[in-house]
Amino acid sequence: MRTSLYTDRYELTMLEAALKSGRHERPAVFEVFTRSIPDRRPWGVFAGLGPLISAIEDFRFGEEELEWLESTETVGRDALEWLAGYRFGGDVHAYPEGELYGPGSPVLIVEAPFAQAVLLETLVLSHLNFSSAVAGAASMITCAAGDRPVIEMGSRRVDPEAAVHAARSAYLAGFASTSNLEAGRRYGIPTAGTASHAFVLAYEDERDAFRAQVDAFGPSTTLLVDTYDIQEGIRRAVSTAGAALGAVRVDSGDLGVEAVKARRLLDELGAPGAKLVVTGDLDAHSIAALGGAPVDVYGVGTSVVTGMGFPTAGFVYKLAAIGPGSGAGPMRPVAKRSAGKASFGGRKWAWRGRVANGEEGWCDFVSTSDQAPPGATPLQVPVISGGRSASVRVLVESRRHHLEVRQRVGTTSELGVVRL
């Protein structure tokens, strides 16, 4: 599917004006960064790079798109002809997916002729802002959950395609599985699911619903026990599935209190191996509060797919440098001076290292020089070179990278950014 119209109109406005002025071919550098990390979190999680690379590869203007642009008089004939031959031929460097970042970290750099690069702004930001927001929330949730697995269950809260990207980002940040089957098919994420209250209500008796599910999936299935009365539901679940009952799910009430009561009753009824799954508008804070409860698995929906109330990472796509009209000579750094939105000019490089002066903690060192600080590790890697995709980690590798980096940096220390 072509992605060329996943674009704001002002990008084509800038393209047409640049074509007329002859500035379209000037070499340019754009960078992606955020000015702040939401919710006082210590860092953000960079996500969405894999789908973005695919979207850039599919960024083409075919006959249908061009005919529509012409019929709406969005751009003129010269711009239409230029768009008909559009192929991104530049370079993209980025932080690895799953990497942590701080405010001002240059997580993605685009180097290409101005017209080629300026068209990508909306495509880049729509992928990275949503996916990184979800990944940041998911990482906070899995930090709170500790070694207890978390299932992503938020598909019904967002657009269908966004749900797939949300499931991918949640898995990247440590979730164990997703309820979304398309995410499972597309990205190989483990899938999980139980049944809803509608299934139980479809039977005259709760036991009949449990029996139907056990007959279909065996006693190791997970039975939803809070449709009527949780304690009675657990008794019926055990009487139906026996000691081999896989799990029960509780979706309502005071989950801390109900978890203790449920665990005690399961043990008394001879089902000590049955796990307890809790769901119901959970987020990182409520999961942390359940840390002492005998919960085995969490199911999280709304809070993860909405980024725990922050559906965007706040990334911006800004021009950092532009070349001379002749095509020869040094790039000219450019920067905004707007109040509250000032930027810093020049192509940026970034490294991860220890905070200076012997203090504890880590930071991103950012410089317009490509010379690495002593002992620091480079963060940016090539992901597109000359318009061709370079090596990008598969999802399971990015997940592993995130968990390793998170453990090394820590979950409480703020990741600062130092400009050199």
C-alpha positions in Angstrom: 0.0 0.0 0.0 1.4 3.4 -1.0 1.8 5.8 1.9 2.3 9.1 0.1 -1.0 10.7 1.1 -0.3 10.0 4.8 1.0 13.5 4.6 0.0 17.0 5.7 -0.9 19.4 2.9 1.7 21.9 4.0 4.5 19.6 3.0 3.3 19.8 -0.6 3.0 23.6 -0.2 6.6 23.7 0.8 7.6 21.4 -2.0 6.0 23.5 -4.7 7.5 26.7 -3.4 10.9 25.1 -3.1 10.7 23.9 -6.7 9.8 27.3 -7.9 12.7 28.9 -6.0 15.2 26.2 -6.9 15.9 25.3 -3.3 14.5 21.8 -3.6 17.8 20.2 -4.4 19.8 21.7 -1.6 21.3 19.1 0.8 19.5 19.2 4.1 19.6 17.6 7.5 16.4 17.1 9.5 16.4 15.7 13.1 13.7 14.2 15.3 13.7 14.9 19.1 11.4 15.7 21.9 11.5 18.6 24.2 10.3 16.8 27.3 9.4 13.3 28.6 5.8 13.0 29.8 4.6 12.2 33.3 7.9 12.8 35.0 9.3 9.6 33.6 13.0 9.1 33.7 13.3 8.4 30.0 11.4 7.6 26.8 11.5 4.4 24.7 12.2 4.7 21.0 9.8 2.6 19.0 8.1 2.5 15.5 11.3 2.4 13.5 10.7 -0.9 11.7 7.2 0.1 10.4 8.6 3.5 9.5 11.3 2.1 7.3 8.7 0.1 5.4 6.5 3.1 5.1 9.3 5.2 3.6 10.0 2.4 1.1 6.3 2.5 0.1 6.2 6.3 -0.1 5.2 6.7 -3.8 2.8 8.8 -5.8 0.9 6.6 -8.2 -1.7 7.6 -10.8 -4.6 7.7 -8.3 -2.8 10.0 -5.9 -1.6 12.3 -8.6 -5.0 12.5 -10.2 -6.6 13.4 -6.9 -3.9 16.1 -6.2 -4.5 17.5 -9.6 -8.3 17.5 -9.3 -8.2 19.3 -5.9 -5.6 21.8 -7.2 -3.3 20.9 -4.3 -0.2 21.5 -6.4 0.6 22.6 -9.9 1.9 20.7 -12.9 5.6 21.0 -12.1 5.1 19.6 -8.6 2.9 16.8 -10.0 5.7 15.8 -12.4 8.2 15.9 -9.7 6.1 13.8 -7.3 5.5 11.2 -10.1 9.2 10.3 -9.9 9.6 10.6 -6.2 11.9 8.1 -4.6 13.6 8.7 -1.3 17.3 8.5 -2.0 18.8 9.9 1.1 20.3 8.5 4.4 18.6 7.9 7.7 20.4 7.3 11.0 18.5 6.4 14.1 18.7 5.1 17.7 18.1 1.3 17.7 14.5 0.4 18.4 14.0 -0.2 22.1 16.7 2.3 23.1 16.1 4.9 25.8 16.2 8.6 25.1 16.0 11.9 27.0 14.7 15.3 26.1 16.7 16.6 23.2 18.1 13.2 22.2 18.4 13.2 18.3 16.7 9.8 17.9 16.5 10.1 14.1 18.5 12.0 11.5 17.4 12.4 7.8 20.0 13.6 5.3 18.6 14.2 1.8 17.8 16.9 -0.7 15.4 19.4 1.0 12.4 18.4 -1.1 12.9 14.7 -0.5 13.3 15.1 3.2 10.6 17.7 3.9 7.9 15.4 2.5 8.6 12.8 5.2 7.7 14.9 8.2 4.2 13.6 8.9 5.0 10.0 8.0 8.0 10.0 10.4 6.2 11.7 13.3 3.0 9.7 13.0 4.9 6.4 13.3 7.4 7.4 16.0 5.1 9.6 18.2 2.4 6.9 18.7 4.7 3.9 18.9 7.1 5.6 21.3 4.3 6.8 23.5 2.9 3.3 23.8 6.4 1.8 24.4 7.1 4.3 27.1 3.9 3.5 28.9 4.4 -0.2 28.4 7.9 0.0 29.9 6.6 1.7 33.0 3.9 -0.9 33.3 6.3 -3.9 33.0 8.7 -2.2 35.4 5.8 -2.1 37.9 4.9 -5.7 37.2 8.3 -7.0 37.8 8.6 -10.7 36.8 4.8 -11.1 36.5 3.8 -11.3 32.8 1.5 -8.7 31.3 -0.9 -9.2 28.4 -1.7 -6.3 26.0 -5.5 -6.1 25.6 -6.2 -2.6 24.2 -7.2 -3.2 20.6 -10.8 -2.0 21.2 -9.6 1.4 22.4 -7.9 2.6 19.2 -8.0 2.6 15.4 -7.5 -1.0 14.1 -4.1 -0.3 12.5 -3.0 1.7 15.5 -4.0 -1.4 17.7 -1.5 -3.5 15.7 1.3 -0.9 16.2 0.4 -0.6 19.9 0.7 -4.3 20.4 4.1 -4.3 18.7 5.4 -1.5 20.9 4.0 -3.1 24.1 5.8 -6.3 23.2 9.0 -4.4 22.4 8.8 -2.9 25.9 8.4 -6.1 27.8 4.7 -7.3 27.5 4.5 -11.0 27.3 1.7 -11.3 24.7 -1.2 -9.5 23.0 -4.8 -10.2 22.4 -4.5 -8.8 18.8 -4.3 -11.6 16.2 -3.1 -9.4 13.4 -0.1 -8.3 15.5 0.5 -12.0 16.2 0.4 -12.8 12.5 2.4 -9.8 11.3 5.1 -9.7 14.0 5.1 -13.1 15.5 4.0 -11.8 18.9 2.5 -14.5 21.2 -1.2 -14.1 21.5 -3.5 -14.7 24.5 -7.2 -14.5 25.3 -9.9 -15.8 27.5 -13.6 -15.0 27.2 -15.9 -12.1 27.9 -18.9 -11.7 30.2 -21.1 -12.0 27.1 -20.0 -15.6 26.8 -21.0 -16.4 30.3 -24.3 -14.5 30.0 -25.2 -16.4 26.8 -25.8 -19.5 29.0 -28.6 -20.0 31.5 -26.1 -21.2 34.1 -22.5 -20.1 34.8 -21.5 -23.8 35.0 -22.7 -24.4 31.5 -20.6 -21.6 30.1 -17.5 -23.0 32.0 -18.3 -26.5 30.8 -18.5 -25.4 27.1 -15.1 -23.6 27.4 -13.4 -26.6 29.1 -14.9 -29.0 26.6 -13.5 -26.8 23.8 -10.0 -26.0 25.2 -9.4 -28.4 28.1 -9.1 -27.8 31.8 -6.0 -25.6 31.4 -8.1 -22.8 30.0 -8.7 -19.5 31.8 -12.2 -19.0 33.2 -13.8 -15.6 33.8 -15.3 -15.8 37.3 -16.6 -12.4 38.2 -19.8 -12.2 36.1 -22.0 -12.8 39.1 -20.1 -13.5 42.3 -16.4 -14.1 42.4 -16.2 -16.6 45.2 -19.0 -18.7 43.8 -17.6 -18.4 40.3 -14.3 -19.8 41.5 -16.1 -22.7 43.1 -17.9 -23.5 39.9 -14.7 -23.1 37.9 -12.9 -25.7 40.0 -15.8 -28.1 40.1 -15.9 -27.9 36.3 -12.2 -28.1 35.4 -10.9 -29.8 38.5 -7.4 -29.5 39.9 -6.0 -29.0 36.4 -7.7 -25.6 36.0 -5.3 -23.3 34.2 -6.4 -19.9 35.6 -9.2 -17.7 36.7 -9.7 -14.1 35.6 -11.0 -11.4 37.9 -12.0 -8.1 36.1 -13.8 -6.1 38.8 -13.9 -5.1 42.5 -11.0 -4.3 44.8 -8.5 -6.3 43.0 -6.0 -6.4 45.9 -8.6 -7.8 48.3 -10.2 -10.1 45.7 -6.8 -11.5 44.7 -6.1 -12.6 48.3 -9.5 -14.2 48.7 -9.3 -15.9 45.3 -5.9 -17.4 46.0 -7.0 -18.7 49.3 -10.1 -20.3 47.9 -8.3 -21.9 44.9 -5.8 -23.5 47.3 -8.6 -24.7 49.6 -10.5 -26.2 46.7 -7.4 -28.2 45.6 -6.3 -26.1 42.7 -3.0 -24.6 43.9 -1.6 -24.6 40.4 -4.4 -22.4 39.0 -3.1 -19.0 38.1 -4.8 -15.7 38.9 -5.2 -13.2 36.1 -6.4 -9.7 37.0 -7.7 -7.1 34.5 -9.8 -3.9 34.7 -8.4 -0.5 33.8 -4.9 -1.3 35.2 -2.0 1.0 34.7 1.6 1.2 36.1 0.4 2.8 39.4 -2.4 0.3 40.1 -0.1 -2.6 39.2 2.6 -1.3 41.6 -0.1 -1.1 44.3 -0.8 -4.8 43.6 2.8 -5.8 44.1 2.1 -7.6 47.4 -1.0 -9.4 46.1 -0.9 -13.0 44.9 -1.5 -12.1 41.3 0.2 -14.2 38.6 -0.7 -12.3 35.3 -1.9 -8.8 34.5 -4.0 -7.8 31.5 -3.7 -4.1 30.5 -5.7 -2.3 27.8 -6.6 1.3 27.7 -3.6 2.7 29.7 -1.0 1.1 27.4 -2.6 1.9 24.0 -3.2 5.5 25.1 0.4 5.9 26.4 -1.1 6.1 30.0 -2.8 9.3 29.0 0.0 10.6 26.7 -0.8 9.4 23.2 2.2 11.1 21.7 5.9 11.1 22.6 6.0 14.8 21.6 8.6 14.3 18.8 9.2 17.1 16.4 10.9 17.1 12.9 13.1 20.1 12.5 15.5 21.3 9.9 19.0 21.4 11.5 21.3 22.3 8.5 21.0 23.1 4.8 23.6 23.3 2.1 24.6 26.1 -0.3 22.9 26.6 -3.7 25.9 25.4 -5.6 25.9 22.0 -3.9 29.5 22.6 -2.8 30.7 23.9 0.5 29.8 23.5 4.2 26.3 23.0 5.5 24.7 26.0 7.2 23.4 25.2 10.7 19.8 26.6 11.2 17.8 26.9 14.4 14.5 28.3 15.7 14.6 31.1 18.3 10.9 30.9 19.1 10.1 31.3 22.8 9.8 27.9 24.4 10.6 26.1 21.1 14.2 27.1 20.4 16.3 24.5 18.7 20.0 24.0 18.1 21.5 24.0 14.7 23.8 21.5 12.9 23.8 17.8 12.3 23.9 16.0 15.6 25.7 12.9 16.8 24.9 11.1 20.0 26.6 8.7 22.4 25.6 7.1 25.7 28.0 7.4 28.6 28.3 7.9 32.3 27.5 11.3 33.8 30.6 13.4 34.3 32.4 14.2 37.5 32.1 10.7 38.8 28.3 11.0 39.6 26.1 8.0 39.3 23.8 7.7 36.2 23.9 7.8 32.5 23.3 10.5 29.9 23.3 11.1 26.1 26.1 13.2 24.9 25.0 15.2 21.9 27.4 17.1 19.6 27.7 18.7 16.2 31.1 16.9 16.0 31.4 13.3 15.1 34.2 12.8 17.6 33.0 10.5 20.4 33.6 11.4 24.1 36.0 9.1 26.0 34.3 5.8 27.0 31.0 6.7 25.3 29.1 4.3 23.0 27.5 5.6 19.7 23.7 5.6 19.6 22.9 6.4 16.0 23.1 3.6 13.4 22.4 3.7 9.7 18.9 2.4 8.8 18.6 3.7 5.3 21.7 4.4 3.0 21.3 5.9 -0.4 17.5 5.2 -0.3 18.1 1.5 0.5 17.3 -0.1 3.8 20.3 -1.0 5.9 20.3 -3.6 8.7 17.4 -3.2 11.2 16.9 -5.4 14.2 13.9 -7.8 14.1 11.3 -7.2 16.9 12.6 -9.9 19.3 16.1 -8.5 19.1 14.8 -4.9 19.8 12.8 -6.3 22.8 15.9 -7.9 24.2 17.9 -4.7 23.6 15.3 -2.6 25.5 15.2 -4.9 28.5 19.0 -5.0 28.7 19.4 -1.2 28.4 16.6 -0.6 30.9 18.3 -2.9 33.4 21.7 -1.1 32.9 20.4 2.4 33.0 17.9 1.8 35.8 14.2 2.6 36.1 14.4 5.6 38.5 17.4 7.7 37.4 16.6 10.3 34.8 18.5 10.0 31.5 20.0 13.4 30.9 21.2 15.0 27.7 24.5 16.8 27.7 25.3 19.1 24.7 29.0 19.2 23.9 
